[in-house]
Amino acid sequence: MLLGPPGAGKGTQAQVIASHLSAPAISTGDIFRANVSGRTELGTKAKAYMDAGDLVPDEITVAMVKDRLAEPDAKAGFLLDGFPRTIAQAEQLRDSLAELGNGLDCVLELVVDEDELVRRLSSRRMLVDGEWVQRDDDKPETVRHRLHVYREQTAPLSGFYEGEGLLARIDAIGSVEEVTARALEALGRTPGSVPAPQDGE
Ligand code: ADP
């Protein structure tokens, strides 16, 4: 699982690391955004919270993640990005994984100072239908609120997972490749190494 504040680069690193691990990257933010653009019932429920920079309530988020983890591609392993984001979510995740005889192997925290986060988020643009657009929640006042929510509700997960012996912290300032190399090292993988074949393959 990847832990870190908005703008730390979790989404970018999740894609690269997941492909090294041959496991799906599961991003709650991406699932919510897909539901908002698809105008689904879940998207309608989540949109107001997201636009305000607040967390979507735990019961909505946890149910959504449980469904996603039950899909066949997550059977052999997965990389979580943006979940859990509260201690309550972390406890519910631990319980539902334990029911399956499973658990998290590692929590990788991406460490970036707040000045750098504000710089990255306010200049971030996404390509949508051939045009560069700013995410609604990347507006300066919403960015400040998201960082506040992170400090209050999500940062305590660092201590929670340290207590469980699962936490590895890496410096997430530098090029994408440099951060990936530190991440793979922390996960015990050399960059470029091929994941070990699974039994029966
Ligand atoms: P970032 O990490 O840049 O804030 P995300 O794409 O992870 O962006 O999340 C965007 C928004 O989606 C959050 O501000 C929040 O409203 C909602 N969200 C994503 N993951 C969760 C979660 N685990 N619990 C509650 N809300 C979430």
Residues whose N, C-alpha, C, O or C-beta is under 5 A from the ligand:
A	BS01	ADP	P5 P6 G7 T28 G29 D30 F32 Y49 M50 G53 D54 L55 V56 T61 G82 F83 P84 R85
